[in-house]
Each structure stands twice: as structure tokens, then as C-alpha cells.
Amino acid sequence: MKCEASERKIYTTTNYEIFVFPKWNRGVSNSRVVKMVESIRKVGWMPEPVLVNEKYEVIDGQSRIKALEALDMPVEFCIVKGIGKKECQMLNLFQKN
């Protein structure tokens, strides 16, 4: 099996204010954030990078950001240039509301 390194870089921050929650993305469910916080406290955190575009608009991972912020933990994120509303809507099709 051949594996190659990705060109995407993963960044880490505790500056939660850099992230933009666009109006065209679905809202953040407080109950989902609470469940995520409880899970992290109980079993720990398995980092999964949040996806943002070059404007730091969150495409995937709004709830993760809020949960990690509540716990004062760093957010890992990838910047993917050119993604936006269309890609966000496609990702949301496969996730529970």
C-alpha cells in the first residue's frame, strides 16, 4: 500500500474569535455542544480538524469549536481555499441536525 503526505497543514489555536460562523451554515445546537463537552470529559478528545476557508468561515466543525472553547482546549483546523456555502451544504446533508 502506497501512502503519500497531504499538502494540507493542520493549525492549532485557542483564539476562538478568529473563526467566523457564517449565516448560511446551520446554527449551533447547544444540546449537541453540551453532549460533546460531556463526552470529552468522560473519554477524552480525539482531534478532528475543523475545516475553514481562507476567510476563516467554518465549513465543518462549529460545534467542535464551541465545545473545545468551553473546555479551554485548542482547536485543530485546516484552511481549504475556495470552499464555501456549497461545500458546507454538501457536508450537512450527511450529518444529523
C-alpha positions as CSV (number, residue, x, y, z in Angstrom):
1,M,0.0,0.0,0.0
2,K,1.4,3.4,-1.0
3,C,0.7,6.4,1.2
4,E,1.6,10.0,0.5
5,A,1.6,13.0,2.7
6,S,-1.1,15.6,2.2
7,E,-0.2,19.2,1.3
8,R,-2.8,20.4,3.8
9,K,-1.4,21.8,7.0
10,I,-3.1,21.5,10.4
11,Y,-3.1,24.6,12.5
12,T,-3.8,24.8,16.2
13,T,-5.2,27.8,18.2
14,T,-7.0,28.8,21.4
15,N,-8.0,32.1,19.8
16,Y,-11.6,31.0,19.2
17,E,-12.5,34.5,17.9
18,I,-10.7,34.0,14.6
19,F,-13.5,31.7,13.5
20,V,-16.4,33.1,11.5
21,F,-19.8,31.3,11.8
22,P,-21.5,32.2,8.5
23,K,-25.2,32.8,8.5
24,W,-25.6,30.3,5.6
25,N,-24.3,27.5,7.8
26,R,-26.8,25.8,10.1
27,G,-27.0,27.0,13.7
28,V,-25.0,25.5,16.6
29,S,-27.1,23.3,18.8
30,N,-26.4,24.0,22.5
31,S,-27.5,20.4,23.4
32,R,-25.0,19.0,20.9
33,V,-22.2,21.1,22.4
34,V,-23.2,20.0,25.9
35,K,-23.1,16.3,24.8
36,M,-19.7,16.9,23.2
37,V,-18.3,18.5,26.3
38,E,-19.5,15.7,28.4
39,S,-18.1,13.1,26.1
40,I,-14.7,14.8,26.0
41,R,-14.6,15.0,29.8
42,K,-15.6,11.3,30.1
43,V,-13.4,9.6,27.4
44,G,-11.0,12.3,26.2
45,W,-10.7,14.1,22.9
46,M,-9.7,12.6,19.6
47,P,-8.7,15.6,17.5
48,E,-10.5,16.1,14.2
49,P,-9.6,19.2,12.3
50,V,-12.2,21.8,11.7
51,L,-12.5,22.9,8.0
52,V,-12.3,26.6,7.3
53,N,-11.8,28.7,4.2
54,E,-9.3,31.5,3.7
55,K,-11.7,33.9,5.5
56,Y,-11.8,31.6,8.5
57,E,-15.5,30.8,7.8
58,V,-16.3,27.5,9.4
59,I,-17.4,24.9,6.8
60,D,-17.3,21.9,9.1
61,G,-16.9,21.9,12.9
62,Q,-18.9,24.7,14.5
63,S,-20.0,22.5,17.4
64,R,-16.5,21.2,18.0
65,I,-15.2,24.8,18.2
66,K,-17.8,25.7,20.8
67,A,-17.2,22.5,22.9
68,L,-13.4,23.0,22.8
69,E,-13.8,26.6,23.7
70,A,-16.0,25.7,26.7
71,L,-13.2,23.4,27.9
72,D,-10.4,25.9,27.0
73,M,-8.8,23.3,24.7
74,P,-7.1,24.1,21.4
75,V,-8.9,23.8,18.1
76,E,-7.1,22.0,15.2
77,F,-8.1,23.3,11.8
78,C,-7.3,23.1,8.1
79,I,-7.6,26.0,5.8
80,V,-9.0,24.9,2.4
81,K,-9.0,27.8,-0.1
82,G,-12.1,28.3,-2.2
83,I,-14.6,26.2,-0.2
84,G,-17.8,27.9,1.0
85,K,-21.6,27.6,1.1
86,K,-21.9,24.8,-1.5
87,E,-19.4,22.5,0.2
88,C,-20.9,23.3,3.6
89,Q,-24.3,22.3,2.4
90,M,-23.0,19.1,0.9
91,L,-21.3,18.1,4.3
92,N,-24.5,18.9,6.2
93,L,-26.5,16.5,4.0
94,F,-24.7,13.6,5.7
95,Q,-24.9,14.8,9.3
96,K,-27.7,14.8,11.8
97,N,-29.4,18.2,12.6
